[in-house]
Amino acid sequence: MAVKISLWHHYLQAIQSRETPKIQDYQRAENVLLTILERVQELDPRFRVDYSRDLEAFQFALRTSEDDLTIEVPLWVDSEALLAQEATDGQPEGRRVPENPLSPAPYMLGIPRDATGLERWMTEDVFNPSESTECQGYILPSKVLGHLKELLVAAIVHCKHHCLIMPGSLNAANLKEEDLHMSLLVSSGWRMICFNIIPVVKRNRSILHLQRKHLAQGFPDGSLEKIQHQGADLIPSDSHHWRVSTDNLISKLLSIVGSLQGYRLESLSVLDRVNNESWREGGKKAGLTFDQLKMVLLWATELFPSPEDWTDLEGSVYRLLVVLLCCLAARNLPHFLFPKHNLLQGRGLDLNSVYQQVEKFASQPEQSLQIHVTHLFASPPRLDTGIKALLQLPANSPSYWHTAYFDVLLDKFQVYNIQDKDRISAMQNIFLKTKKLENSGS
């Protein structure tokens, strides 16, 4: 057992040794981008620079994957003064059915007939007049994106001409608004980081209709109320519509998780590196994203509420693994705030292949944890065949989506180290129930 513990911690130390240099990389690239956005704000004060990006730097240090990063450009507008109308099939302007019909509906942002102080948002470059009795017209994402693109091009030219950014510090070849964002490759000194630039309407409190009423005891009291008070951000959904973005809310929840004791964030870092280096072959192939793994951590934090669950690194990683395996087997990763929204749907992933890779790691993790060939230790598989049937139970009956069921899975992987008698009893009852199902199905 001592060998396994040292191997897990050795792997974590290798990840953590890069955290400070990674934050420095991020800050160098971010400084280039902020310089450009400051010029954008000078050219058009309706677009603001968001300097409160500590959570983004914090997450960048946690992850190994090289997926694109998002930088938001807030619109300087009172979101509460706008008329947020939920799109309906009866609205012809650019209506597009969302990829997942259970995800939050798109909105149209109108300027009310009696509005004052919003005149600068009624100019042709961002606004489309309407004959509606409720509003004078709508702020169109397509126009906002097009105008922001023009501002970015002008700002880049200005910054280069006045030597405000170093030659070769960015690549604007992918600066296109057709994808509902604009991409810039920015140099961190030794590598290029891809930022997706997205206009955002900040903190509208009237449209955040979460599908959850409360969080379980794994989170501090009032956590959900705290993030709900922040309001919802709106980002482009298509040419005419905006949609709720939960990125900021999820980041706030992740920060709350980081304030708790135990190896929660460390387990996320370990799993993200394994995902990138092993399951995605160094980022060469499509697979799970860091955002999906964050959602797995949030569910694991709720399903395993006791500090006892997170006292050792190996057990903490397996708490994420059993949730992830269950989601892959059921082909459904629920959004933490909108559980009816499946984050595995519509992404073109080969879920069977991903499942097999994750199960292989969970059964014999040592091969993927090696930093050097001398660190590889032989170990027997932790699992017998047939685990997938057990993992699919929540897909057939949501009543299995609770701690006792996942405790059974931890016991299967030989990492159940809980001493609480009530939890042990609940786990044993679920285990007997699953055995009866297994026998009746055989």
C-alpha positions as CSV (number, residue, x, y, z in Angstrom):
1,M,0.0,0.0,0.0
2,A,2.9,2.4,0.8
3,V,4.2,1.9,-2.8
4,K,0.8,3.0,-4.3
5,I,0.5,6.0,-2.0
6,S,4.0,7.2,-2.9
7,L,3.2,6.7,-6.6
8,W,0.0,8.8,-6.4
9,H,1.8,11.6,-4.5
10,H,4.8,11.5,-6.8
11,Y,2.4,12.0,-9.8
12,L,0.7,14.9,-8.0
13,Q,4.0,16.5,-7.1
14,A,5.0,16.4,-10.8
15,I,1.8,18.3,-11.6
16,Q,2.2,20.8,-8.8
17,S,5.8,21.6,-9.7
18,R,4.4,23.3,-12.9
19,E,1.7,25.3,-11.2
20,T,3.7,28.5,-10.6
21,P,5.3,28.6,-14.1
22,K,1.8,27.9,-15.6
23,I,0.3,30.9,-13.8
24,Q,3.2,33.0,-15.0
25,D,2.6,31.8,-18.6
26,Y,-1.1,32.6,-18.3
27,Q,-0.4,36.1,-16.9
28,R,2.0,36.9,-19.7
29,A,-0.5,35.9,-22.3
30,E,-3.4,37.6,-20.5
31,N,-1.4,40.9,-20.3
32,V,-1.1,40.9,-24.1
33,L,-4.8,40.4,-24.4
34,L,-5.7,43.0,-21.8
35,T,-3.6,45.6,-23.6
36,I,-5.6,45.0,-26.8
37,L,-8.9,45.1,-24.9
38,E,-8.0,48.3,-23.2
39,R,-7.6,49.8,-26.6
40,V,-11.0,48.3,-27.6
41,Q,-12.5,50.1,-24.6
42,E,-10.9,53.4,-25.7
43,L,-12.4,53.0,-29.2
44,D,-15.9,52.1,-27.9
45,P,-16.6,52.5,-24.2
46,R,-19.6,50.2,-24.5
47,F,-17.1,47.3,-24.3
48,R,-15.4,47.0,-21.0
49,V,-12.2,45.3,-19.8
50,D,-12.8,42.6,-17.1
51,Y,-9.7,42.6,-14.8
52,S,-11.3,40.3,-12.2
53,R,-9.8,37.1,-13.7
54,D,-8.2,35.4,-10.7
55,L,-10.5,32.4,-11.0
56,E,-9.4,31.8,-14.6
57,A,-5.7,31.9,-13.6
58,F,-6.5,29.5,-10.7
59,Q,-8.2,27.0,-13.0
60,F,-5.4,27.3,-15.6
61,A,-2.9,26.2,-13.0
62,L,-5.0,23.2,-12.1
63,R,-5.3,21.8,-15.6
64,T,-3.0,20.0,-18.0
65,S,-5.1,20.1,-21.1
66,E,-4.5,22.7,-23.8
67,D,-8.2,23.3,-24.5
68,D,-9.2,26.9,-25.5
69,L,-9.7,29.4,-22.8
70,T,-12.5,32.0,-22.6
71,I,-12.1,35.7,-22.1
72,E,-15.3,37.7,-21.7
73,V,-15.8,41.2,-22.9
74,P,-18.7,42.7,-20.7
75,L,-21.1,45.1,-22.4
76,W,-21.5,48.3,-20.4
77,V,-25.3,48.0,-20.1
78,D,-27.7,47.7,-17.3
79,S,-28.9,44.1,-17.9
80,E,-31.9,44.6,-15.5
81,A,-33.1,47.5,-17.7
82,L,-33.2,45.2,-20.8
83,L,-36.3,43.1,-21.7
84,A,-35.1,39.5,-21.7
85,Q,-37.7,37.6,-23.8
86,E,-37.5,33.8,-23.9
87,A,-37.4,32.7,-27.5
88,T,-40.4,30.8,-28.8
89,D,-41.1,28.9,-32.0
90,G,-43.3,31.8,-33.1
91,Q,-40.4,34.2,-33.3
92,P,-39.0,33.9,-36.8
93,E,-35.8,35.9,-36.4
94,G,-33.0,33.4,-36.5
95,R,-34.7,30.9,-34.3
96,R,-32.5,27.8,-33.8
97,V,-33.3,24.8,-31.7
98,P,-30.6,24.3,-29.1
99,E,-28.5,21.1,-29.3
100,N,-30.0,19.8,-26.2
101,P,-33.8,20.6,-25.8
102,L,-33.5,20.3,-22.0
103,S,-30.9,23.1,-21.8
104,P,-32.0,26.6,-20.8
105,A,-33.9,28.4,-23.5
106,P,-32.3,31.2,-25.6
107,Y,-33.4,34.8,-25.1
108,M,-33.8,37.9,-27.1
109,L,-32.6,41.1,-25.5
110,G,-34.9,44.0,-26.2
111,I,-34.9,47.7,-25.3
112,P,-38.3,48.6,-23.7
113,R,-40.5,51.3,-25.2
114,D,-40.2,53.4,-22.1
115,A,-36.5,52.9,-21.5
116,T,-34.2,55.8,-20.8
117,G,-30.4,55.9,-20.8
118,L,-30.0,53.1,-23.3
119,E,-29.8,55.3,-26.4
120,R,-26.2,54.2,-27.2
121,W,-27.4,50.6,-27.6
122,M,-29.9,51.7,-30.2
123,T,-27.3,52.4,-32.9
124,E,-27.2,50.5,-36.2
125,D,-24.0,48.7,-35.3
126,V,-25.6,46.6,-32.5
127,F,-29.3,47.2,-32.7
128,N,-32.2,46.0,-34.9
129,P,-35.5,48.0,-34.7
130,S,-38.8,46.2,-34.1
131,E,-42.5,47.0,-34.4
132,S,-43.2,45.1,-31.2
133,T,-45.5,46.8,-28.7
134,E,-43.2,45.9,-25.8
135,C,-39.8,47.0,-27.1
136,Q,-38.2,49.3,-29.6
137,G,-35.9,46.6,-31.0
138,Y,-33.3,44.1,-30.0
139,I,-29.5,44.0,-29.4
140,L,-28.3,41.4,-31.8
141,P,-25.4,39.1,-31.0
142,S,-24.4,38.9,-34.7
143,K,-24.1,42.7,-34.8
144,V,-22.3,42.9,-31.5
145,L,-19.8,40.2,-32.6
146,G,-19.2,41.9,-36.0
147,H,-18.6,45.3,-34.3
148,L,-16.3,43.8,-31.7
149,K,-14.3,42.1,-34.4
150,E,-13.8,45.4,-36.1
151,L,-12.7,47.0,-32.8
152,L,-10.3,44.1,-32.1
153,V,-8.6,44.4,-35.6
154,A,-8.2,48.2,-35.1
155,A,-6.9,47.7,-31.6
156,I,-4.3,45.1,-32.7
157,V,-3.1,47.4,-35.5
158,H,-2.8,50.3,-33.0
159,C,-1.0,48.2,-30.4
160,K,1.5,46.8,-32.9
161,H,2.1,50.3,-34.5
162,H,2.8,51.8,-31.1
163,C,4.9,48.8,-29.9
164,L,2.5,48.1,-27.0
165,I,2.8,44.4,-27.8
166,M,5.9,42.5,-28.9
167,P,6.2,41.2,-32.5
168,G,4.9,37.6,-32.7
169,S,3.0,37.9,-29.4
170,L,-0.3,37.0,-31.1
171,N,-1.9,35.4,-34.1
172,A,-5.2,36.7,-35.3
173,A,-5.7,34.3,-38.2
174,N,-8.8,32.8,-36.5
175,L,-10.4,36.1,-35.7
176,K,-13.9,35.2,-37.0
177,E,-17.3,35.9,-35.5
178,E,-19.1,33.1,-37.3
179,D,-18.5,30.7,-34.4
180,L,-20.2,33.0,-31.8
181,H,-16.8,34.0,-30.5
182,M,-13.5,35.2,-31.8
183,S,-10.2,33.3,-31.3
184,L,-6.8,34.8,-30.8
185,L,-3.6,32.8,-30.3
186,V,-1.5,34.7,-27.7
187,S,2.1,33.9,-26.8
188,S,2.9,33.1,-23.2
189,G,6.6,33.3,-23.9
190,W,7.3,29.8,-25.0
191,R,3.9,28.5,-26.2
192,M,0.7,29.9,-27.7
193,I,-2.6,29.9,-25.7
194,C,-5.9,30.1,-27.6
195,F,-8.4,32.6,-26.1
196,N,-12.0,32.6,-27.3
197,I,-13.3,36.2,-27.0
198,I,-17.0,36.4,-26.2
199,P,-19.2,39.4,-25.6
200,V,-21.3,39.0,-22.4
201,V,-24.2,40.7,-20.7
202,K,-23.4,40.4,-17.0
203,R,-25.6,39.5,-14.1
204,N,-29.2,39.4,-15.0
205,R,-31.0,38.2,-11.9
206,S,-34.4,37.8,-13.5
207,I,-33.6,34.8,-15.8
208,L,-31.6,32.5,-13.6
209,H,-34.2,29.7,-13.1
210,L,-32.0,26.9,-11.8
211,Q,-33.4,23.3,-11.8
212,R,-32.1,22.8,-8.3
213,K,-33.5,24.2,-5.1
214,H,-30.6,23.4,-2.8
215,L,-27.2,21.6,-2.6
216,A,-26.4,18.7,-0.3
217,Q,-24.3,19.0,2.8
218,G,-21.1,18.5,0.9
219,F,-21.2,22.3,0.3
220,P,-21.3,25.0,2.9
221,D,-24.7,26.3,3.9
222,G,-25.9,29.1,1.5
223,S,-23.6,28.2,-1.3
224,L,-26.4,28.0,-3.9
225,E,-28.0,31.2,-2.6
226,K,-24.7,32.9,-2.8
227,I,-24.1,32.1,-6.5
228,Q,-27.8,32.7,-7.4
229,H,-27.4,36.2,-6.0
230,Q,-24.6,36.8,-8.6
231,G,-27.2,36.5,-11.4
232,A,-26.8,34.9,-14.8
233,D,-24.5,36.0,-17.6
234,L,-25.8,36.0,-21.2
235,I,-23.6,35.1,-24.2
236,P,-24.4,34.7,-27.9
237,S,-26.4,31.6,-28.8
238,D,-27.0,32.4,-32.5
239,S,-27.3,35.4,-34.7
240,H,-30.4,36.8,-32.9
241,H,-30.4,35.0,-29.5
242,W,-28.5,35.0,-26.2
243,R,-28.2,32.1,-23.8
244,V,-27.4,31.7,-20.1
245,S,-23.8,31.0,-19.4
246,T,-23.1,29.2,-16.2
247,D,-19.3,29.3,-16.5
248,N,-18.9,32.0,-13.9
249,L,-21.3,30.3,-11.5
250,I,-19.5,26.9,-11.9
251,S,-16.1,28.7,-11.3
252,K,-17.4,30.2,-8.1
253,L,-18.6,26.7,-6.9
254,L,-15.2,25.3,-7.8
255,S,-13.6,28.0,-5.7
256,I,-15.8,27.0,-2.8
257,V,-14.8,23.4,-3.2
258,G,-11.2,24.6,-3.1
259,S,-11.7,26.1,0.3
260,L,-12.7,22.8,1.8
261,Q,-10.3,20.4,3.4
262,G,-9.0,17.3,1.6
263,Y,-7.7,16.4,-1.8
264,R,-10.6,17.6,-3.9
265,L,-8.9,20.0,-6.3
266,E,-5.8,17.7,-6.3
267,S,-7.9,14.8,-7.5
268,L,-9.2,17.0,-10.3
269,S,-5.7,17.9,-11.4
270,V,-4.6,14.2,-11.4
271,L,-7.6,13.1,-13.4
272,D,-7.2,15.9,-15.9
273,R,-3.6,15.0,-16.5
274,V,-4.4,11.3,-16.9
275,N,-7.2,12.3,-19.3
276,N,-4.9,14.6,-21.4
277,E,-1.8,12.4,-21.4
278,S,-3.3,8.9,-21.5
279,W,-6.9,9.0,-22.6
280,R,-6.5,11.8,-25.2
281,E,-2.9,10.8,-26.1
282,G,-1.3,14.1,-25.2
283,G,-4.3,16.1,-26.5
284,K,-4.0,14.6,-30.0
285,K,-7.5,13.1,-30.0
286,A,-11.0,14.3,-28.9
287,G,-12.2,13.3,-25.4
288,L,-13.3,14.6,-22.1
289,T,-12.8,18.2,-21.4
290,F,-11.6,20.0,-18.2
291,D,-15.1,21.6,-17.9
292,Q,-16.7,18.1,-17.9
293,L,-14.3,16.9,-15.2
294,K,-15.1,20.0,-13.1
295,M,-18.7,19.0,-13.2
296,V,-17.7,15.5,-12.1
297,L,-15.9,17.0,-9.1
298,L,-18.9,19.0,-8.1
299,W,-21.1,16.0,-8.1
300,A,-18.6,14.0,-6.2
301,T,-18.3,16.8,-3.6
302,E,-22.1,16.5,-3.1
303,L,-22.3,12.7,-3.1
304,F,-19.4,12.3,-0.7
305,P,-20.1,15.0,1.9
306,S,-17.9,13.8,4.7
307,P,-14.3,15.2,5.2
308,E,-13.4,11.5,5.8
309,D,-14.0,10.9,2.0
310,W,-11.2,13.3,1.0
311,T,-8.4,12.6,3.5
312,D,-6.2,10.6,1.1
313,L,-5.3,11.3,-2.5
314,E,-6.0,7.9,-4.0
315,G,-9.5,7.6,-2.4
316,S,-10.3,11.2,-3.5
317,V,-9.4,10.4,-7.2
318,Y,-11.6,7.3,-7.0
319,R,-14.5,9.4,-5.8
320,L,-14.4,11.3,-9.1
321,L,-13.8,8.1,-11.0
322,V,-16.9,6.2,-9.8
323,V,-19.1,9.3,-10.7
324,L,-17.4,9.6,-14.1
325,L,-17.7,5.9,-14.9
326,C,-21.4,5.9,-13.9
327,C,-22.0,8.9,-16.2
328,L,-20.2,7.3,-19.1
329,A,-22.0,4.0,-18.7
330,A,-25.4,5.8,-18.6
331,R,-24.2,8.2,-21.4
332,N,-25.4,11.1,-19.3
333,L,-23.3,13.7,-17.3
334,P,-25.9,16.0,-15.7
335,H,-25.1,19.7,-15.5
336,F,-24.6,20.5,-11.8
337,L,-27.1,23.4,-11.8
338,F,-29.3,22.2,-14.7
339,P,-29.4,18.4,-14.1
340,K,-31.8,17.8,-17.1
341,H,-29.0,19.1,-19.4
342,N,-26.7,16.2,-20.5
343,L,-23.1,17.4,-21.0
344,L,-22.2,14.3,-22.9
345,Q,-24.9,14.9,-25.6
346,G,-24.1,16.4,-29.0
347,R,-20.3,16.4,-28.6
348,G,-19.5,13.6,-31.1
349,L,-17.6,11.6,-28.5
350,D,-17.0,7.8,-28.8
351,L,-18.4,7.2,-25.3
352,N,-17.7,3.4,-25.4
353,S,-14.1,4.1,-26.1
354,V,-13.8,6.7,-23.4
355,Y,-15.5,4.4,-21.0
356,Q,-13.1,1.6,-21.7
357,Q,-10.1,3.9,-21.1
358,V,-11.5,5.2,-17.8
359,E,-12.4,1.7,-16.6
360,K,-8.9,0.4,-17.5
361,F,-7.4,3.2,-15.5
362,A,-9.7,2.6,-12.5
363,S,-8.8,-1.1,-12.6
364,Q,-5.0,-0.7,-13.0
365,P,-4.0,3.0,-12.5
366,E,-0.3,2.5,-12.0
367,Q,0.6,2.5,-15.7
368,S,-1.0,5.9,-16.4
369,L,0.5,7.4,-13.2
370,Q,4.1,6.8,-14.2
371,I,6.3,9.8,-14.6
372,H,9.3,7.7,-15.7
373,V,9.6,4.0,-16.8
374,T,11.3,3.2,-13.4
375,H,8.1,4.3,-11.6
376,L,6.0,1.5,-13.1
377,F,4.9,-1.1,-10.6
378,A,3.0,-4.2,-11.5
379,S,-0.4,-4.6,-9.9
380,P,-3.4,-7.0,-10.3
381,P,-6.7,-5.6,-11.7
382,R,-9.0,-4.2,-9.0
383,L,-12.1,-5.2,-10.9
384,D,-13.8,-8.4,-12.2
385,T,-15.9,-8.2,-15.4
386,G,-19.5,-7.1,-15.2
387,I,-19.0,-3.8,-13.5
388,K,-20.7,-1.9,-16.3
389,A,-24.1,-3.4,-15.5
390,L,-23.8,-2.1,-12.0
391,L,-22.7,1.3,-13.2
392,Q,-25.8,1.6,-15.5
393,L,-28.3,1.4,-12.6
394,P,-28.8,5.1,-12.2
395,A,-29.7,5.4,-15.9
396,N,-32.7,3.0,-15.3
397,S,-33.6,4.3,-11.8
398,P,-32.5,7.8,-10.7
399,S,-33.0,6.7,-7.1
400,Y,-29.6,5.1,-7.3
401,W,-28.0,8.5,-7.7
402,H,-27.0,8.9,-4.0
403,T,-24.1,8.3,-1.7
404,A,-24.8,4.7,-0.7
405,Y,-24.8,3.5,-4.3
406,F,-21.5,5.2,-5.0
407,D,-20.1,3.7,-1.8
408,V,-20.8,0.3,-3.2
409,L,-18.7,1.2,-6.3
410,L,-15.9,2.5,-4.0
411,D,-16.0,-0.9,-2.2
412,K,-15.7,-2.6,-5.6
413,F,-12.5,-0.6,-6.3
414,Q,-11.2,-1.4,-2.8
415,V,-11.0,2.2,-1.7
416,Y,-13.9,2.3,0.7
417,N,-12.4,3.7,3.9
418,I,-15.4,5.0,5.7
419,Q,-16.0,4.3,9.4
420,D,-19.5,5.9,9.8
421,K,-21.8,3.1,10.9
422,D,-24.9,4.6,9.2
423,R,-23.1,4.9,5.9
424,I,-21.8,1.4,6.1
425,S,-25.3,0.1,6.8
426,A,-26.8,2.1,3.9
427,M,-24.0,0.9,1.6
428,Q,-24.6,-2.8,2.6
429,N,-28.4,-2.5,2.0
430,I,-27.8,-1.1,-1.5
431,F,-25.3,-3.8,-2.2
432,L,-27.8,-6.5,-1.2
433,K,-30.4,-4.8,-3.4
434,T,-28.0,-4.9,-6.4
435,K,-27.1,-8.5,-5.8
436,K,-30.9,-9.4,-5.9
437,L,-31.2,-7.5,-9.2
438,E,-28.2,-9.4,-10.5
439,N,-29.5,-12.8,-9.5
440,S,-33.0,-12.0,-10.9
441,G,-31.5,-11.0,-14.2
442,S,-29.3,-14.0,-14.6
